[in-house]
């Protein structure tokens, strides 16, 4: 049933007393580091509802349910892991985000990788890669403890954890659920309009507003599709900013080659070594690396923690509210950017302003030269 048009004041308030990421890295739940864990002595000590599952840490990446991934397996301990899950028939293991600064510390919530296909490629790769494996993420796992922490140091085998596979049974649908899902759709609609008003290089298509997925479920057509798309959006934003910084340096490099070396356009080299640069340009390279580190690393960490926060949310309504919070935060960021642009633009028109009264179907077209975030004509297909 379609809900009547509501004002922002009618929506259920977001259920957060503080910002979800106010505590930085500590805003998400972490297992004790392996150096603090003790090995399991007796299998009887396991929780009756828990399972023993292999753990495959894959760095600072957060994976989402219903996504698909290909892994190249070359380390001996993970070759052994794949042999074991094939022999016992489980064909599954846990993947969890690694702590950004503490080795051997993992997020408490991970995802369950289900092996779909495995190809033996050792002959083609001179044994550099043993298997090429395809997987689907089938659910979430709450890890309680690492059972063999010594394996982290010895690297003789893979880590195993005691974990509970999270039951994703749908909660009963009610009016409050419908309201917060509607609020999420409204926030996304406003974000997309603002992105087009500002002609953002990375932006969602207007078509994606019509197909926004907000419902609960364990198939491919639910809120996790939106969360996955949001992850893609933040990654592309980071990539675009990195390209901007690199382009700025490349322009300065070309000026140097033309002025100091007297090179013409057709004589410009495809690459140049650091030692061949002038002292000023060498200093600029070092400053660029520092700027990229200082600017991009915090943004990457924030993006990763955002995804992890949604992964560990226990209820669908909490995930919807989290997704809405992060979208609204992006609206505020772009709104501030729009205000700054207006301050320094003397010929701004009414079209350049954005507020809550902007028409939902405002006929503002995207610049043909911009990068539009989409996979197909519909951004969710």
SELOFI-157911 format. One record per residue: y, z, x of N, C-alpha, C in turn; residue in three letters. Coordinates in steps of 0.02 Angstrom, whole numbers, plus 32768, in hexadecimal, padded with zeros to 4 digits. Atoms other than C-alpha are relative to their C-alpha. Example, Ala and Ser with C-alpha at 12.3 -4.5 7.8 and 13.67 -1.06 7.14 Angstrom:
7FC58000802D7F1F81868267803C8000802Dala
7FC57FFD7FD67FCB816582AC803780257FD9ser
//
This chain:
7FC48000802A800080008000803E8000802Cunk
7FC380047FD980AB7FD08043802D803B7FF0unk
7FD17FC9800A8124805F805D80457FE47FF2unk
7FBB8017800C81D7804F801B802880058040unk
7FD37FFE7FC6826280308098801C80458008unk
7FEA7FBB7FF4829180D480EA80357FFF8036unk
7FD07FF77FCA8322810D81547FE1802A8035unk
801C7FDB7FC78305815981FE7FFD804B7FF1unk
7FFF7FB9800F8332820581B77FC480157FD6unk
80387FF0802A829E81FB813F7FBE80068026unk
803F80007FDB821C81E881C77FED80478015unk
80187FC07FE581B0827981FE801880078048unk
7FE87FF67FBC81FA82C4829B7FC77FFA8032unk
803180027FCA81A082A4833F7FED80478012unk
80197FBC7FF98133833A8360800180188048unk
7FFB7FE97FBB81738366840E803D802D8007unk
7FC87FD47FF381DE83FB843A80257FE8803Funk
7FE3801A7FC381FB83B084E77FE87FB8800Aunk
801780437FF081EB830385307FB880038019unk
80467FFD7FED813282DA85477FF37FFF804Bunk
800A80047FB7814982B786018033802B8025unk
7FCC7FD67FE281C8834186227FE88023803Funk
801C7FDD7FC58153839386A17FE67FD08035unk
801580307FCD813682F487047FB47FF98003unk
804880087FF7808782E6874B7FD980357FDAunk
80237FC980238059838D86FD80047FFA7FB4unk
7FFE800A8048807D834786507FBD7FEC7FE4unk
8043801280167FC9830A86497FCE8032801Eunk
80337FCF7FEC7F28836D86607FD77FE5803Bunk
802680127FC47ECE836C87077FC5802F800Aunk
80377FD67FE97E2583A98741801480238041unk
7FF67FE37FBD7E24842287D47FEB7FCE8035unk
8012802D7FC97E1E83C288797FB8800D8016unk
80467FF87FEB7D7183A488BF7FF880368035unk
80037FCC7FCC7D9A841A894E7FFE80467FE1unk
80007FC080217DAA84A588CE7FC380097FD3unk
80397FFD802D7D0B847D886D7FC180178024unk
80407FEB7FE57C5D84C488867FC97FD67FE1unk
8036802A80187BBB846488767FD780237FCAunk
802B7FE580347B4E847A87DD7FBC8011801Dunk
80407FE97FE57AB484DF880A7FC67FF27FD1unk
8036800680307A5084CE876A80187FD77FC5unk
7FED802B80377A54844786E4800680287FBFunk
7FFB7FD6803C7A4184D48664804780197FF5unk
7FBB7FE880067AF685028688802D7FCE7FDCunk
7FD8803380227B3084628633800F80157FB8unk
7FEF7FF780467B8B846E858C7FCF7FD77FD6unk
8034802180287B108440850280177FBE7FE3unk
7FE7803F801C7B8283B684BE80177FCF8036unk
7FE6802A7FC97BB2837185697FC87FD4801Dunk
802F802C7FDE7B6082E785CF80127FFD804Aunk
7FF3800E7FBA7B4E82C48687800F7FB58006unk
7FEA80457FFB7BAE822586AC80197FF18047unk
7FE380157FBF7BD581C5874D804C7FF97FFAunk
7FB780077FFF7C8E81C8877D80127FCA8034unk
7FE980357FD47CDE812D87C7804D80028001unk
7FB67FFF7FFD7D94815387FB801B7FBC8015unk
7FE480417FF07DFD80B687FB804C8005800Bunk
7FBA7FFA7FEC7EA380F48841802D80177FC8unk
7FCE7FE980307F41810E87DD80087FD37FC5unk
7FFF802E80397F148099874F7FE380237FC4unk
801A7FE5803E7EFC80CE869A7FE57FC77FD6unk
801F8033802A7E82806686337FFE80197FB8unk
7FFE7FEE80477E83806285757FC17FE87FDCunk
803A801680287DF8805784F380077FB87FE8unk
8006804580187DC07FA884BF80187FCC8031unk
7FED80327FCD7DFF7F57855F7FC37FEB8028unk
8037801C7FDA7D907EEE85D080157FF88049unk
7FEE80007FB97D877EF3868E7FC57FE7802Aunk
803180187FCF7D2D7EA18721800B80268041unk
7FFC7FDA7FC17D067F0787BD7FD37FDF8034unk
802980157FC77CC87ECF88687FE6803E8023unk
801F7FC37FE67C4E7F4F88AE7FE87FF38047unk
8014800A7FBA7C3C7F5F896A7FEE80418023unk
80117FC17FDE7C368018899C7FB880147FF2unk
80467FEC800A7B84805A89B77FF580327FC8unk
800B7FCD80347B9B80F0894380077FE37FBAunk
7FF9801E80427BD4808288B37FCB7FCA7FF4unk
803C802B80087B49800588D47FC8802B7FE4unk
80337FD280187AD7809A88BC800C80147FB7unk
7FF17FED80447B3280CC881D7FEA7FCA7FCFunk
80158036802D7B16802187CF7FB57FFA7FFCunk
8049800180027A60802288017FE680377FD3unk
80177FC880287A4E80CD87AF800C7FF57FB5unk
7FF3800880477AA280A1870A7FD87FC57FE3unk
802D803580187A38800387007FB9801B7FF8unk
80447FE480037998806387247FF880307FC5unk
80087FD0803779BA80ED86A680157FE37FBCunk
7FF18022803E79F980728624804280137FDFunk
7FC27FEA80217A9E80C9860080377FCB8005unk
7FCF80357FF37B0A803E864C804880177FF4unk
7FBC7FE8800D7BA580AC8641801480358033unk
7FE47FCF7FD27C17811986AA8048800E7FEBunk
7FBB7FEC80107CC1817086A2802F7FE58035unk
7FCA80127FD37D60812B86EE803C802C7FEFunk
7FC97FD2800C7DF081A5870380387FF38033unk
7FC580087FD67EA0819C874A7FFF80348038unk
7FFB7FD37FC77EB681E887F88047801D8003unk
7FBF7FE07FF87F438262881B802A7FD98032unk
7FD8802B7FD47FD68207886D800C801D8046unk
7FF17FE47FBE7FE7828288FE7FC9802E801Bunk
80357FD27FEA7F4A82EF89077FBD7FDD7FFEunk
804080227FFB7EAA829D89447FC9802C7FE1unk
80387FDB801D7E0E82CE88E4801180267FC1unk
7FEC7FDF803F7E6B8303884680067FC97FCBunk
8005803480337E4C82A387A5801780197FBCunk
7FEB7FEF80447E93829F86F57FC480177FD8unk
80387FE480267E2A8303867C7FE47FCF7FCEunk
8018803180317E21827486007FF97FBC8023unk
800D80437FE67DD381CF86347FE47FD57FC9unk
801D802E80317D83813A85E07FB87FEF8014unk
804680117FF57CD0810285CE7FF97FB5800Aunk
800E80467FF17CA7805D86237FB77FF07FEEunk
8043801680127C11800485D67FF37FBD8024unk
8010803D7FDA7BBF7F8286487FE57FCA7FD1unk
80168038802A7BAF7EDB85EF7FD87FCC8028unk
802180347FD87B7C7E67867D80078010804Aunk
80007FF37FB77B4F7E7687357FE47FC48024unk
801680397FD87B417DEA87B47FF880168048unk
800E7FF37FB97AF27DFE885F801E7FC88029unk
7FDB80337FDA7B657DA588DA7FFE800E804Bunk
80017FED7FB97B347DF089827FF37FC5802Eunk
800E803A7FD67AF27D4A89C4803F7FD58008unk
7FC480297FFE7B927CED8998803980228026unk
7FC97FDC7FE07C017D7589E37FED801E8043unk
80167FE37FC17B9D7D9D8A807FF8804C7FFAunk
800A7FB980107B797E468A2E804180298002unk
7FC17FDB80057C337E718A2E8008801D7FBAunk
80007FE980457C257E7F89707FB87FFB7FE7unk
80447FFF80197B817EB089207FFB7FE67FB9unk
8002801280467BA47E9F886680467FEC7FE7unk
7FC5800D80287C267E5087F67FEE80137FB9unk
80157FE2803E7C227EB3875480367FFC7FCAunk
7FD48003803A7C6F7E9C86A77FF4803D7FD4unk
80067FC380287C937F33863A802E7FFD7FC4unk
7FD27FF280387CDF7F6785958009804B7FFCunk
7FF37FB980097D34800E857C7FF180117FB8unk
80197FF280437CDA805984E7801980417FE2unk
7FE87FC1801C7D2E810284D48020802B8035unk
7FE07FD07FD37D7C819B85227FCF80388011unk
802B7FC97FE97D2C82298583802D803A8017unk
7FDF7FC47FE67D6982DB859D7FD2801F8034unk
80287FE67FCA7D2A83158645800D804B8008unk
7FFB7FB87FFA7D0683CE865C7FFE80188049unk
80047FED7FB97CD783DA87147FD97FCC8027unk
8025802C7FD27C97837A87A97FC380288018unk
803F7FDC7FF37BE183A687C97FEB7FFF8049unk
801580057FB97BCB836E887E803D7FF3802Dunk
7FC1800D7FDB7C76838288D37FF57FF0804Aunk
800D800F7FBA7C26837A89817FFD7FB5800Eunk
800780487FF77C0982C0896580427FDF800Funk
7FBE801C7FF27CC582A48970800C7FFD804Bunk
7FF67FFC7FB87CC282D78A277FCC7FD78026unk
803680227FDB7C1A82938A5E7FFE7FB57FF1unk
8001804580167C2C81EF89FC7FBA7FE38000unk
804580177FFF7B6F81E789FC7FE97FE87FBBunk
8011801680447B6881D18940804080047FD6unk
7FC78000802E7BDC81C288AA800780437FDDunk
7FF37FC280247C2B8251884B7FE07FFE7FBAunk
80197FF980457BDD829087A9802880377FDEunk
7FD97FCF80257C3882EE87217FDB80167FC1unk
80147FE980427C108357868B80387FEC7FD0unk
7FCC801A802D7C6B830285FC7FE87FF97FB9unk
800E800A80477C7482F1854080207FC07FE9unk
7FE4803E801C7C88824784F1802580117FC0unk
7FD57FED80387D17825884757FEC7FDA7FC2unk
8011801E80407CE7823883C2803E7FE27FE0unk
7FC58022801A7D5F81B7837C7FFC7FF57FB5unk
8004800780497D3281CF82C4804580027FE2unk
7FBD8005801D7DC681A082598010803E7FD7unk
7FE87FCA802A7E2D822D821080117FE57FBBunk
7FEE801580437E538229815880487FE67FFFunk
7FBD801E80057EE781B88132802880277FCCunk
7FD67FDD80307F78821280DE80477FE38004unk
7FBC801A8003802F81F680B48025800A8041unk
7FDE7FF37FC1806B824681557FEC7FCE8035unk
801880337FD07FFE81D081BB80237FBE7FF3unk
7FDF803F80118046813B815E804980008015unk
7FB97FFB7FF080F78179817B800C7FF8804Cunk
7FF480047FB880E6818F82377FEC7FBC801Bunk
801180447FEC808E80E7824880397FD07FEEunk
7FC780298015811D809881E7803B800B802Funk
7FC97FF17FD2819A80F282587FF67FDC8042unk
800E80247FC2814380A782F080107FB67FF9unk
7FF18047800B814F7FF882A6804B7FF48000unk
7FB880088003820780118282802080058045unk
7FE57FF97FBD822B804D83337FF27FC2802Aunk
8012803C7FDA81CE7FB8837D802C7FC57FEAunk
7FD58035801982307F42830D80458004801Eunk
7FBD7FF77FE482D57F8A834A80007FF1804Bunk
8004800F7FB9829C7F8083FF80007FB5800Dunk
800480497FF6826F7EC883F180437FDF7FF3unk
7FBE801E800D83177E9E83A28031800F8039unk
7FD37FEE7FCA83737EFC842A7FF07FD8803Funk
801480287FC5830F7EA284B2801C7FB97FFAunk
7FE78044800983437DFB8467804C7FFE8001unk
7FB87FFC7FFC83F87E318452801780008049unk
7FEF7FFA7FBA83FD7E5D850B7FE37FC8802Aunk
802080387FDC83977DC285397FDA801A803Dunk
80277FE27FCB83217E2E85A07FCF7FCD801Eunk
802E802E7FDF82BA7DCE86207FB8800D7FE9unk
80427FEE8019821E7E2B85E68009801E7FBBunk
7FF87FE7804482157E41852B7FC77FEA7FD3unk
803480118031819F7E3D849780187FC57FD5unk
7FEE80358030819A7DA78424800E801F7FBCunk
7FF47FE8804481DE7DBD83757FC07FFC7FD6unk
803F8007802481347D8483387FD680408006unk
80287FC47FF580E97E238381801280377FCFunk
7FEB7FCE8031814C7E8C83047FD47FFC7FC2unk
8026800B803E80EA7E4082747FB780178007unk
80477FF27FF680417E6882C17FF380418026unk
80077FC17FDC805F7F14830B7FC580287FE5unk
803B7FDA80137FBE7F79830A800E804A8006unk
7FF17FB87FFF7FD3802F82DA7FC8802A7FE3unk
80327FD880237F388063827C7FCD801E8030unk
80357FE17FD97EAA80D082BA7FC07FD77FF9unk
8040802380037DFF808982E17FE17FF88044unk
802280097FC07D80806183677FF27FB7800Funk
800880487FF37D8C7FA38360803A7FE8802Bunk
7FCB801C7FD67E037F2E83B980437FF87FDCunk
7FC6800F80297E827F2B832D802280417FE9unk
7FE37FC080127ED57FD68334803780148030unk
7FC87FE97FD87F5A803F838A7FF57FF4804Bunk
800D800A7FB87F04802B843480177FBB8016unk
7FE780437FEF7F347F72842E804B80048010unk
7FB87FF77FF47FEB7FA78424800B80258042unk
7FF97FD97FC27FD5802784B07FF27FD3803Cunk
8011802E7FC97F847FA3851E80397FCE800Cunk
7FC8802F7FF980137F2984FB803C8023801Funk
7FC97FD97FE380927FB185257FF58008804Bunk
80107FFA7FB9803A7FCA85CB80117FBE8024unk
7FF080427FE280497F0F85EE804B7FF68005unk
7FB88007800081017F1485C1801F8027803Aunk
7FE27FD87FCB812A7FA286397FED7FE48045unk
8013801E7FC180C77F4E86C4802A7FC2800Funk
7FD8803C7FF581257EAB86AC80498011800Eunk
7FBC7FEA7FF081CB7F0786AB80058015804Aunk
80007FEB7FBA819E7F5587527FFD7FC3802Eunk
8006803C7FD7816A7EAC879780417FD88001unk
7FC180258003820C7E5C875C80358022802Cunk
7FCF7FDD7FD682747EE387B17FF17FF7804Aunk
8014800B7FBA82127ECF885280157FBA8016unk
7FEC80457FF082327E13884C804B7FFB8009unk
7FB780017FF982EC7E328835801680198045unk
7FEE7FE47FBF82F57E9E88D17FEC7FD08038unk
8016802F7FCD82917E1F8936802C7FC28001unk
7FD6803B800482FB7D8F88F88044800D8021unk
7FC07FED7FE183997DEB892E7FFC7FFB804Cunk
800880057FB783567DF989DF7FF77FB88016unk
800D80457FED83187D4589E380417FD88002unk
7FC08023800083C67D0789B680288011803Funk
7FDD7FEC7FC384107D6B8A467FDF7FE1803Eunk
8024801E7FC883897D288ABA80137FB68007unk
7FED80477FFE83B37C738A8B80477FF8801Bunk
7FBB80037FE6846B7C948AAB80018009804Bunk
80047FF47FB8843E7CD88B577FE67FC38025unk
801E80397FDE83D27C428B8480307FC48001unk
7FD08038800384597BC88B4D803C800D802Eunk
7FC37FF17FDA84EA7C228BA07FF1800B804Aunk
800D7FEE7FBA849D7C698C3F7FD57FCC8024unk
802C80317FE084197BE48C5F80167FB97FF2unk
7FE88043801084747B518C127FCC7FD47FE0unk
80368027801E83DA7B1C8BB180167FE17FBEunk
7FF48021804083E37AA18B227FC880127FD0unk
802F7FEE803583857AB38A7D7FB97FEC8012unk
804480197FF182F27A488AB57FE3801E8040unk
80177FE27FC282E77AA68B5A7FED804A7FF9unk
800F7FB9800982D17B548B107FB5800C8005unk
80477FF37FF782297B9E8B457FE180217FC3unk
80227FE1803981A77BD48AC67FF4804A800Cunk
80087FB97FF081947C7B8B228025800E8041unk
7FDE7FEC7FC381EB7CDD8BAA7FEB80478011unk
80187FBE7FEB81B57D738C10803A80328002unk
7FCE7FCA7FFF82107E1A8C0E80287FFE8041unk
7FDF7FFF7FBF82377E0B8CC880347FC98007unk
7FD180377FFB82947D678CAD8040800C7FD8unk
7FC57FF2802883117DB78C3780368021802Bunk
7FC97FDE7FDE83BC7DF38C6D7FF9804C7FF5unk
80037FB8800A83D17EB08C83801780157FBAunk
7FE87FEF804384347EB48BE07FCC7FF17FCBunk
80338011803183AB7E5A8B807FC2802C8008unk
80387FD17FF783247EC88BCD801080417FDDunk
7FEB7FC3802283867F5D8B907FFD7FF77FB4unk
8001800D804883947F0B8AE57FB97FFF7FE5unk
80467FFF801482D87EF08ADD7FE980487FF7unk
80147FBA800482BD7FA88B01802080237FC5unk
7FDF7FE2803A833E7FD98A7F7FE27FE87FBFunk
801F801B803C82ED7F658A007FBE80247FF2unk
80407FDD800A82437FB58A1D800C80477FE6unk
7FF07FBC8016829280608A07801880007FB8unk
7FE88005804582ED802B89697FC87FF37FCFunk
8038800F802C824F7FE1891F7FD4803C7FF6unk
80297FC4800581EF807F8946802280347FD4unk
7FDC7FCC8025827680F3890180097FEE7FB7unk
7FF2801580458295808C88657FC17FF17FD8unk
803A8017802681EB804488377FC880337FFAunk
80377FD08004817280CF8861800880327FC7unk
7FF97FD2803981BC814B87E57FF57FDC7FBDunk
800B8025803E81BC80C3875E7FB67FF27FF5unk
8048800C80058107809987847FDC80407FEBunk
80207FC0801180D68151877D800E80127FB7unk
7FF07FF180468132816786D87FD77FD67FD0unk
8029802C802980D780D186907FB880187FFDunk
80467FE87FFD802F811586CA7FF780407FD8unk
80057FC08024805081C4868680077FF57FB5unk
7FF9801180478087817785E17FBD7FED7FE2unk
8041801680197FDF812285CD7FCE80398000unk
802F7FC87FFC7F7F81BD8605800D80327FC8unk
7FEE7FD180367FDE822985887FE47FE97FBEunk
801C801A803E7FAA81B784FA7FB480018000unk
80497FFF7FFB7EF881B0853A7FE480447FEFunk
801B7FBE800B7EE4826C85328016801F7FBDunk
7FED7FE780427F37828184877FC180077FD4unk
803E7FF280257EB482CE84157FFD7FDD7FBDunk
8000801B80437EEA8285836F80297FBF7FFDunk
7FDE8040800A7F2281DA8332804A800A7FF4unk
7FB97FF580107FC5822082EB80288012803Funk
7FDD7FEE7FC27FF1826B8395800D7FC2802Aunk
7FF7803D7FD97FD681C283EA80377FD57FE1unk
7FCC802880218042816B83688045801C8011unk
7FC07FE17FF180CE81E9838480147FF68049unk
7FF1800C7FB980BF81D7844180177FB9800Bunk
7FED80457FF880C7811A843580467FF57FE6unk
7FBD8007801C8160812783C680348020802Funk
7FD17FDF7FD281B281A2844080117FD4803Bunk
7FF480297FC5819D812C84D480267FC07FEDunk
7FD9803A801781DD8097846E804880147FF3unk
7FBC7FE9800C827480FB84358025800E8042unk
7FE07FF57FBF8295812D84EA80167FBE801Funk
7FED80427FE7829680748519803D7FE57FDAunk
7FC68014802883108053848A803F8022801Cunk
7FC77FDC7FE5838380D984D180157FE38044unk
7FF0801C7FBE8377808E858080257FBE7FF8unk
7FE08041800A83A27FE08542804380087FDCunk
7FC07FF480228429802684D0803680148032unk
7FD17FED7FCB847C8077856780137FC4802Aunk
7FF2803D7FDA846D7FD285C5802F7FD47FD9unk
7FD48029802A84BE7F7885338047801B8000unk
7FBE7FE17FFF854E7FF5853280247FF18042unk
7FE2800E7FBF856B7FDD85ED80167FB78005unk
7FEE80477FFE85697F2085DA803F7FF47FD7unk
7FC58009802A85E97F2E854E803F80198022unk
7FC67FE67FDD865C7F9685BC801B7FCF8033unk
7FEB802E7FCB86607F0E864080037FB77FE9unk
7FFC8044801C86617E7785CB803B7FFD7FD1unk
7FC380038028870A7E4985847FF87FD67FC1unk
8007802E803886CC7DC0850E7FC1800D7FD8unk
803C7FF18026863E7E1B84B9800B7FF17FB6unk
7FFC8010804786187DE384087FDA80347FD8unk
80247FD1802A85D27E3F83737FB57FFB800Bunk
804880097FF485287DF6839F7FE8802A803Aunk
80147FDC7FC485297E5684437FF9804B7FF4unk
80047FB9800D852E7EFF83ED7FC0800E7FDAunk
803E7FED802184957F5C83B2800580477FE7unk
80057FBC801B84837FF2833F7FCC80007FCAunk
80357FF980328412803282B6800A7FD37FC4unk
7FF3802B803A84657FBC82397FF27FB7800Funk
800F80457FF084307F1E82947FCB7FE57FD0unk
8031801A802F83D47EAF82167FBD7FF58021unk
804380077FE583197EAD822D7FF27FB88013unk
800D80477FF383167DEE8225803D7FDD801Dunk
7FC5801D7FE083B07DD0828E7FEF7FBF8023unk
801380427FE483AE7D1682BF80197FF78047unk
7FEC80047FBA83C37D3283797FC67FE18027unk
803680237FDD835E7CB983E37FFC80168049unk
800A7FEF7FB983147CDE848E80187FC7802Bunk
7FED80337FCF83587C8385257FC27FDC8018unk
803B80277FEE82E17BF685517FE8800D8046unk
80137FF57FBB82E27C2786087FE58045800Funk
80157FBC7FF382AF7CDA85F17FB480067FFDunk
80477FF3800282037D2686057FF080267FC1unk
80117FE0803F81B97D51855C7FB9801B8004unk
80417FE07FFA81297DCC85557FD37FEA7FC7unk
802F80168033809C7D7884F87FC27FE48022unk
803D801F7FE77FEA7D3F850D7FF57FBD7FDDunk
8006803B80297FE77CBF8480803F7FFE7FD5unk
7FC57FFF802B80657C9183F7800D80457FE2unk
7FFA7FBB801780427D4083B67FF4802D803Cunk
80057FD77FC3805D7DC5843C7FC3802D8001unk
803B7FD580017FC27E2384037FBF7FD88000unk
803D802880007F477D9284027FE77FF48047unk
//
